[in-house]
Amino acid sequence: MSVQEYLEKHLLSRKIEEAVNAAVRAKAPDPVLFISTHMRRAAPAVITSVRARQILDGRGEPAVEVALHTNKAVHRASAAAADAPEGAAASSTRDAEKRKLLARAVADAVRVINDKVSEALVGMDPQQQAQIDQAIIDLDKAHHKAEIGMKAMLAVSIAACKAGAAEKEVPLYKHIADLVGKSTSTLPVPAITVINGGTHGGNRLPIQEIMILPVGAKSFEEAMQVGSETYHHLKDIILEKYGSDSCNIGDDGGFTPNISSISEGLDLVIAAIDRAGYNGRIKLAIDVAATDFCIGKKYDLEFKFAEKSRQDFKTADDMIEIYSQLCSEYPLVSIEQPFDKDDWEHSKKFTTLELCQVVGDDLLMSDPERIMRAVNEYTCNALVLKANQVGTVTEAIEVVKQAKDAHWGVMVSHRSGDTDDSFIADLAVGAAAGQIKAGAPCRGECLTKYNQLLRIEEELGSDGVYVGENWRTSAGTS
Ligand code: PGA
């Protein structure tokens, strides 16, 4: 091809002239920069390839990272490696070959992305999130998305979402708000983990987490200040009472003092709030993760005491008594997964008492069908959204809408031992979730989410509203 033919084929003279004219009209102070930006916008972004690799998450376990290439840039995303509970809508992504990394490797998923997924997405416009997600879903007709697996799907979907935001030249949370159909931006109340137990801590506390919700703060920044100060005062109190080895932290960054009862943990947190000077400005939440100590239909609150385990089972009605008592004695406003994942009956019985927010985790598995049943039967009144249990960004947005339409609370959640991807921070703002749960003010994979929210709040300025006391009823989906 001759030079002349090349110029004509790409309409280069005309495009350059248009860019120069635009710079002159705008009286751009830096015309070269203006012209290059103008030219860049004239070429729409298309996906050119998707490359995946195995990385390690916050627990040192394999996770999938994706680099989605467009003709303009590379966008990276990773999805938490924590697995879905048995029976979840989207399944895990572990290699068939079990010899490496304690049978946790994800090389099969990496291969599927590099071959099948990449081929399916090449040429697509990254702004078309729904089409991209549908193309990924269409590749995996297997039951429970078992072929590609949820983590691989989500990593690709998030990378595409980041590319879509970049192409629109808007922040990620704004692009997500557009996908949701929202025009306002709210900063969520953080549910900050301060004590870990259950399967996330090596102590005897049966429940997985005790969290603080700084609902009385005036901004997200102040909420993190309040949360962080309380966390450090708690450390001092634990140190004084139980010794330095009790200040070790669990999987979500909460301390793991060797306490054995929920009230002992709540008393410590109340003392820390008092010492920090934040009485009345912080509410409490717990994640019971009761599926982990439900045996048959009964609950073994001493499942971590070798010498006492399986000797004093509690019935589900006993558990309702325990929770009711805690709600009356403490500023406890949210209880996550108070019963076994299939104990619909007692979850409904407890929710109907209206003592607090009842959050469905394993009960719902972020699965639209289970959510629909729970809405119809009023089995709980809030969703903990774990995007990697759903599969794609579009599906995650759909389940948030489903929960909000039912006037439920929505808590966007990390996974324990998450990766360093901060996507859920933008998701919580874009979808106006009202609540975010990302662990303690400690551990890099937790802080990457909270720190991103600090940046978002700063960027939004007076347009960003911290939901504070309205954490359960934050703005609807539209
Ligand atoms: P998981 O727990 O990621 O281990 O399921 C997270 C949570 O519920 O906080």
Residues whose N, C-alpha, C, O or C-beta is under 5 A from the ligand:
A	BS01	PGA	A82 H414 R415 S416
